[in-house]
């Protein structure tokens, strides 16, 4: 029998189904909406952000900023998929300096919630509010009482995703999600030192940060001052390589117990080009060096507060790995970890890793056949590590 006469079992999904499936992967929670809207505001050059939530964000999420606003000629495209001002082709990712770049955040939010955008840009006589449909199209326009920037209002989140709506509305999960929202807000506020940010829930201000001039002053507004005052700031800059980093780590003479938080995922703050990320190798080298120095003084299942902000040329990182853009791939990551390890060793031990390894190689062996054999084994391992590092 002819194959064509049997009919094809494959069907092309309706565009509305494709849109909802993909959008539900980008917008997974209240915190993901807050993150995307905050990043849009920061990309627009805002120096002040206000976030408003009603009923844990399930009834209302609103982010107001004083950024550049959206020009009238861009309004019809602002919530359309793949429309973005950040890049024009794939190669532009190698010089990316913004948080966003895919042109899918607002489109995805429109697909799973009701959205309206109020904005005014330079030269506009007055602001306007645009009501969007679930396809990201403008369906209504009216005048808005707005002096500067943009305000995006999101209501009825997940109303067309009943399972997810039910999942996020249970009592404990609402409280857990609120904690995640606070984490998102505080993390972005921490690294954007000069931006004033306020988080409100049910008409009450639950956290705010003033504009400050340094990451240390910013950190004091995120963690208790009693912790931050026990941290040492280390700065490194390599101008020819266009590479720099700032570390905040426990001071050598600190009371390490009082700097400890919970798991390392809560205690270690890592930023690459101002983007909050997780990068296992970079986190590990910082974590291991601090734990090596303080040893058993650190309580079990606790981790001291630490921060690393690394600035690299954009072509050294790949951030297009997953929808929420919290994982990165770093080119020559071994070189970065070596630099970090050296700076940590210089602070804690007064010498870099190469010097420490050289000294270990030159140590006099102990007496006794068994000890000699053990010493040679350790010495050989140190030599191998030293040679590997030299090759980097």
Secondary structure, DSSP 4 states (H G I P E B T S, - for coil): --GGGG--S--PPPHHHHHHHHHHHH--SHHHHHHHHHHHHHHTT-SEEEEEEEGGGTSEEEEEE-S----GGGGGGTTSTT--SS-SSGGGGGG--SS--SS-HHHHHHHHSEEEEEEE-TT-SSEEEEEE-TTS-EEEEEEE--SSEEEEEEESTTTT-HHHHHHHTSHHHHHHHHHHHHHHHHHHHHHSTT-EEEEEETTEEEEEE---SSHHHHHHTTS-HHHHTTEEEEEEEETTTTEEEEEEEE-TTS-GGGGEESSHHHHEEEEETTEE-B-HHHHHHHHHHHHHHHGGGSPTT-EE-EEEEEE--GGGEE-TTSTT--B-EETTHHHHHHHHHHHHHHHHHSS-HHHHHHHHHHSPPPSSHHHHHHHHHHHHHHHHHHHHHHH-
